[in-house]
């Protein structure tokens, strides 16, 4: 048996409950200085909305959206 997929609940217009807001995905541009919880300080080398490549010292790391541990400086 396969487990049931959990779907987002729907709320009527008069409901006191509100749907969760969509998470805000931060946008990064080339040459942005960033910090990562695991890799430390770095600079964005390339990227788009789906993924960025960040240079941390001598290594390059590709990070995918939603960039939870990556922050702009």
Number of C-alpha atoms within 10 A of each C-alpha: 3 4 5 6 6 6 6 8 8 10 11 8 8 7 9 7 10 12 10 8 6 6 7 7 12 13 15 21 14 14 13 16 17 18 18 16 10 8 15 11 18 24 20 21 18 16 17 13 13 12 16 21 18 27 20 17 11 6 9 14 14 13 16 14 14 15 16 12 11 21 15 15 10
